Amino acid sequence: MDALKKGRFWITPDPYHNDDNIQIGREVKISCQVEATPPEELQFSWLKNGRALRSSERMVITQTDPDISPGTTNLDIIDLKFTDFGTYTCVASLRGGGIPEISIDVNISSTTVPPNLTVPRGKSPLVVREGETVELECLVSGKPKPIILWSRADKEVPMPDGSMQMESYDGVLRIINVSREMSGSYRCQTSQYNGFNVKPREALVELIVQYPPAVEPVSLEVRQGLSRPVPMTCRVLRAHPSRVLRYEWRLGSRLLHAGHFDTSDETEYSVRSLTRDGYGEYTCDIINEAGAGRCTFLVTGKAYAPEFYYDTYSPLWQNRPRVYGYKLQWTQMNPDTVDRIMAYRLGIRQIGQQRWWEQEIPVEGPIQKGELITYNLTELIRPEAYEVRLTPITRFGEGDSAIRMVTYSAPKVVNQFMVYTSLGTGEFHCSFEEEPICMFTQDKNDNFDWTRHSAATRDTKYTPNTGPSGDRSGSKQGFYMYIETSRPRKEGDKARLLSPTFNVAPKNPYGITNPPAYCFGFYYHMYGKHIGTLNAFMKQKGQATSDAGPVWSLSGNQGDRWKQAKISIHPTSSFQVIFEGIRGPGIEGDIAIDDVTLEEGECPDPPSNRNYVLYQKSRNVFDCAQCHIAVVLSSELAGYCNVGWKGTWRHSQPAMSLLYTDSHQVGLRTLAISSSNQMFWYSDF
């Protein structure tokens, strides 16, 4: 069984038996013996005054031969010096551990004087001001003179250097840049390894740190109109000494009011009726013996900055080939706080240019909170971007400005056609061509996400017999959104795509009386034998997605073609449209959407059946007058007329009526040409 038994020590020469003090310059040998089981696992270490001691030329540590004197270690001090006096500790332990170590202390001293600690007169309590340097002092005596340990006596917090204890050899603790958190009681204590087998001595020093009053608010901006009252309050949070002497209110350098505190911890100053001379910086100084704390109030009549409105439906429009216009909209932050806003100063400059063009926009009557203000920017050069700065103006002068960027949206290129989106007032259009996907977001509470995709970048391992071969326009470079129904998707899994929030602007300031109508449109592609369901929802403000019923729904295989859906909706508050794709029973169930639109007004009725006549104008150019589009042949064998409805090309001669083929895209039919100067037509059905 492992065990350690406390043994004994002896000193050679033995001062207790020889009646002789240990003399400087002589050799002293300390021997330490411990009984251990098993003896071969015994190991020793030596400490001097609590610090590890290593064998050296003057301090030689040896272990006696186990056959002569088992379990014995020796420390030979060659040429004893005064600095060698102290407490030497022999520590015994077993290499395997598990048994508490034991230690034997040996005092080596010529004469012994027990330690003593005192605090000098006038050194406690110590009163200093925050930021000063202070010295805490304990007088220490004894031979040998012990090390002093400083610590906090009133709470378990670190000392200024971050440690729990700080050592001092002269009994002085020096603190630089003292702070208010350092107030309290400090303990000075002799080290337990002081050369004597006596209880450590200790004393206490009290430190009091004075600091100026801490006040609130330190700084506050007060916006107010003329002839209105302005109350200001400065409050004391804490101070030492806590007895605050006085306070002083000033406007700039002019003294307004001064006094002494009684039992209150705050002081107030009020401007009864604000005049132009009353604008400026007010200060309140609260003063004690350590200094002053200051509250600052900046009283101004500046109007708050306007807040630009970013939810305007397609605010960009084109009225001439080289210029464009922009519908700028904003609301005014806290319009009633200051005097009435009389005008806005509009500044505009082209990006990359230094010069600002400015003009004033007059405002008739007071502005209501939340009121939407509109101004049309015109004659903007295409395709340049502009920086717009808007500044409100009151009787006080200019207020805070707001700045935003106006960027031109380039037209979308589809194959050989240049198609410009109709950007009239109140229209939203998204074809998912850019990575931000028109601020659409993925629902976080569904099973999986919609994916932005194009046929040109599609993985070669895609599932066949499902999904579109291009975007709605037929372009393989164009993008669309779709749900991938391959594994690990399971039947019934849902993916929801949320549009940005659209605001319904009331026609009068008292709210919406007749809900406006909007035509919500999109193209869908649902091809595959495992097609599930595509739902479209309208979710209004404050409504949960689960409470919004679908405004449109379709299930099952609809063929390998893009089709269009249009639904009239009547929101009464801000709203979002949501697309929900539900996975069917197998992997051939990809559902895609493209070209999402939102237009003011009811959806128009579908056109009745009609014929579209195509005339050949030259070898490769045909004109479809009713379609309002010229058809350019990419070769002599194919022509296109996109009219938006399913139909059939027919030849003017009945015998040649079979010369068309179906390209399997909505409103896109391929026409075979056999010779020039022939007439063809396209009919809906």
NORTA-V123376 format. One record per residue. SS is DSSP state (A for helix, B for strand, O for the rest). PSI is psi as a letter, one per 40 degrees, with the letter a starting at -180 (999 if undefined). BURIAL is 1 if it has 24 or more other C-alpha atoms within 12 Angstrom, else 0. Layout:
# NORTA-V123376
ss,psi,burial
SS,PSI,BURIAL
SS,PSI,BURIAL
This chain:
# NORTA-V123376
ss,psi,burial
O,h,0
O,h,0
B,i,1
B,h,1
B,h,1
B,h,0
B,b,0
B,i,0
B,i,1
B,i,1
B,h,1
B,h,1
O,i,0
O,h,0
O,d,0
O,d,0
O,d,0
O,e,0
O,f,0
O,h,0
O,i,0
O,h,1
O,i,1
O,h,0
O,e,0
O,i,0
O,h,0
B,h,1
B,h,1
B,h,1
B,i,1
B,h,1
B,h,1
B,h,1
B,h,1
B,i,1
B,h,0
O,i,0
A,d,1
A,e,0
A,e,0
B,h,1
B,i,1
B,i,1
B,i,1
B,i,1
B,i,1
B,h,1
O,f,1
O,e,1
B,i,0
B,i,0
B,h,1
O,i,0
O,h,0
O,a,0
O,d,0
O,d,0
B,g,1
B,h,0
B,h,1
B,i,1
B,h,1
O,i,0
O,h,0
O,d,0
O,d,0
O,d,0
O,g,0
O,i,0
O,f,1
B,h,1
B,i,1
B,i,1
B,h,1
B,h,1
B,h,1
O,h,0
O,g,0
O,h,0
O,i,0
A,d,0
A,e,0
A,e,1
O,i,1
B,a,1
B,h,1
B,h,1
B,h,1
B,h,1
B,h,1
B,i,1
B,i,1
B,i,1
O,d,0
O,e,0
O,a,0
O,d,0
O,h,0
O,h,0
O,i,1
B,i,1
B,i,1
B,h,1
B,h,1
B,h,1
B,h,1
B,h,1
O,i,1
O,d,1
O,i,0
O,h,0
B,h,0
B,i,0
B,i,1
B,i,1
B,h,1
B,i,1
O,h,1
O,i,0
O,h,0
O,e,0
O,e,0
O,h,1
O,i,0
B,h,1
B,h,1
B,i,1
B,i,1
O,h,1
O,e,0
O,i,0
O,h,0
B,i,1
B,h,1
B,h,1
B,h,1
O,h,1
B,h,1
B,h,1
B,i,1
B,i,1
B,h,1
O,i,1
O,h,1
O,i,1
O,i,1
B,h,1
B,h,1
B,h,1
B,i,1
B,h,1
O,d,1
O,e,0
O,i,0
O,g,0
O,i,0
O,i,0
O,i,1
O,d,1
O,e,0
O,e,0
O,i,0
O,d,0
O,i,1
B,h,1
B,i,1
B,h,1
O,e,1
O,e,0
O,e,1
B,h,1
B,h,1
B,h,0
B,h,1
O,i,0
O,f,0
O,i,1
O,i,1
A,d,1
A,e,0
A,e,1
O,i,1
B,a,1
B,h,1
B,h,1
B,h,1
B,h,1
B,h,1
B,i,1
O,i,1
O,e,1
O,g,1
O,e,1
O,e,1
O,i,1
O,g,1
O,i,0
O,h,0
O,i,1
O,i,1
B,i,1
B,i,1
B,i,1
B,h,1
B,h,1
B,h,1
B,h,1
B,h,1
B,i,1
B,i,1
B,i,1
B,h,1
B,h,1
B,i,1
B,i,1
O,i,1
O,d,1
B,h,0
B,h,0
B,h,0
B,h,1
B,h,1
O,i,1
O,i,1
O,i,1
O,e,0
O,i,1
O,i,0
B,g,1
B,i,0
B,h,1
B,h,1
B,h,1
B,h,1
B,h,1
B,d,0
B,i,1
B,i,1
B,h,1
O,i,1
O,e,1
O,h,1
O,h,1
O,d,1
B,i,1
B,i,1
B,h,1
B,h,1
B,i,1
B,h,1
O,b,0
O,e,0
B,h,0
B,h,0
B,d,0
B,i,0
B,i,0
B,a,0
O,i,0
O,i,0
O,c,0
O,e,0
O,i,0
O,e,1
B,i,1
B,i,1
B,i,1
B,h,1
B,h,0
B,h,1
O,d,0
O,h,0
O,h,1
O,i,0
A,d,0
A,e,0
A,e,1
O,i,1
B,a,1
B,h,1
B,h,1
B,i,1
B,h,1
B,h,1
B,h,1
B,h,1
B,a,1
O,d,1
O,e,1
B,a,1
B,i,1
B,i,1
B,h,1
B,h,1
B,h,1
B,h,1
B,h,1
B,h,1
B,i,1
O,e,1
O,h,1
O,i,1
O,i,1
O,i,1
B,i,1
B,h,1
B,i,1
O,h,1
O,e,1
O,e,1
O,h,1
O,h,1
O,g,1
O,e,1
B,h,1
B,i,1
B,h,1
B,e,0
B,i,0
O,d,0
O,e,0
B,i,0
B,i,1
B,i,1
B,h,1
B,h,1
B,h,1
B,i,1
B,i,1
B,i,1
B,h,1
O,h,1
O,g,1
O,d,1
O,e,0
O,d,1
O,a,1
O,i,1
O,h,1
O,h,1
O,d,1
B,i,1
B,h,1
B,h,1
B,h,1
B,h,1
B,h,1
B,i,1
B,h,1
O,h,0
O,e,0
O,i,0
O,d,0
O,h,0
O,h,0
B,h,0
B,i,0
B,i,0
B,h,0
B,h,0
B,i,0
O,h,0
O,h,0
O,i,0
O,i,0
O,h,1
O,i,0
O,h,0
O,e,0
O,h,1
O,h,1
B,h,1
B,h,0
B,h,1
B,h,0
B,h,1
B,i,0
B,f,0
B,h,1
B,h,1
O,h,1
O,f,0
O,i,0
O,i,1
B,i,1
B,h,1
B,h,1
B,h,1
B,h,1
B,h,1
B,i,1
B,h,1
O,a,1
O,d,0
O,d,1
O,a,1
B,i,1
B,a,1
B,i,1
B,i,1
B,i,1
B,h,1
B,i,1
B,i,0
B,h,1
O,h,1
O,h,1
O,h,1
O,i,0
O,i,0
B,h,1
B,h,0
B,h,0
O,b,0
O,e,0
B,i,0
B,h,0
B,h,0
O,h,0
O,h,1
O,h,0
O,f,1
O,i,1
O,h,0
O,f,1
B,h,1
B,h,1
B,h,1
B,h,1
O,e,1
O,f,1
O,d,1
O,i,0
O,d,0
O,e,0
A,f,1
A,f,1
A,e,0
O,i,1
B,i,1
B,h,1
O,h,0
O,e,0
O,e,0
O,a,0
O,d,1
O,a,1
O,i,1
O,i,1
B,h,1
B,h,1
B,i,1
B,i,1
A,d,1
A,d,0
A,e,0
O,i,1
O,h,0
O,e,0
O,e,0
O,i,0
O,h,0
O,i,0
O,f,0
O,i,1
O,i,1
O,i,1
O,e,1
O,i,1
O,a,1
O,d,1
O,e,1
O,e,1
O,h,1
O,e,0
O,e,0
O,i,1
B,i,1
B,i,1
B,h,1
B,i,1
B,h,1
O,h,1
O,e,1
O,i,1
O,i,0
O,e,0
O,i,1
O,i,0
O,h,1
O,e,0
O,i,1
B,i,1
B,h,1
B,h,1
B,h,1
B,h,1
O,i,1
O,i,1
O,h,1
B,h,1
O,h,1
O,h,1
O,h,1
O,i,0
O,e,0
B,i,0
O,e,0
O,e,0
B,a,0
O,h,0
O,d,0
O,h,0
O,h,0
O,i,1
O,i,0
B,i,1
B,h,1
B,h,1
B,i,1
B,i,1
B,i,1
B,i,1
B,h,1
B,g,1
O,h,1
O,i,1
O,e,1
O,f,1
O,h,1
O,b,1
B,i,1
B,h,1
B,i,1
B,h,1
B,i,1
B,h,1
B,h,1
B,i,1
O,h,0
O,e,0
O,h,0
O,i,0
A,d,1
A,d,0
A,e,0
O,h,1
O,i,0
B,h,0
B,e,1
B,i,1
B,i,0
B,i,1
B,i,1
O,i,1
O,h,1
O,e,1
O,i,1
O,g,1
O,i,1
O,h,1
B,i,1
B,i,1
B,h,1
B,h,1
B,h,1
B,h,1
B,i,1
O,g,1
O,i,1
O,e,1
O,a,1
O,i,1
B,i,1
B,i,1
B,i,1
B,h,1
B,h,1
B,h,1
B,h,1
B,h,1
O,h,1
O,a,1
O,e,0
O,a,1
O,e,1
O,g,1
O,f,1
O,h,1
B,h,1
B,i,1
B,i,1
B,i,1
B,g,1
B,h,1
B,i,1
B,h,1
B,i,1
B,i,1
O,i,0
O,i,0
O,h,0
O,i,0
O,i,0
O,i,0
O,i,0
O,i,0
O,h,0
O,i,0
B,i,1
B,h,1
B,h,1
B,h,1
B,h,1
B,h,1
O,d,0
O,a,0
O,d,0
O,e,1
B,h,1
B,i,1
B,h,1
B,g,1
A,d,0
A,d,0
A,e,1
O,f,0
B,h,0
B,h,1
B,h,1
B,h,1
O,h,1
O,e,0
B,a,0
O,e,0
O,e,0
B,i,1
O,i,1
O,i,1
O,h,1
O,h,1
O,e,1
O,e,1
O,i,1
O,h,1
B,a,1
B,h,1
B,h,1
B,i,1
B,i,1
O,d,0
O,h,0
A,d,0
A,e,0
A,e,0
O,e,0
O,e,0
O,f,1
B,i,1
B,i,0
B,h,0
B,e,1
B,f,1
B,i,1
O,h,1
O,e,1
B,h,1
B,h,1
B,h,1
B,h,1
O,h,1
O,h,1
O,d,0
O,i,0
O,i,0
O,f,0
O,i,1
B,h,1
B,i,1
B,i,1
B,h,1
B,i,1
B,i,1
O,999,0
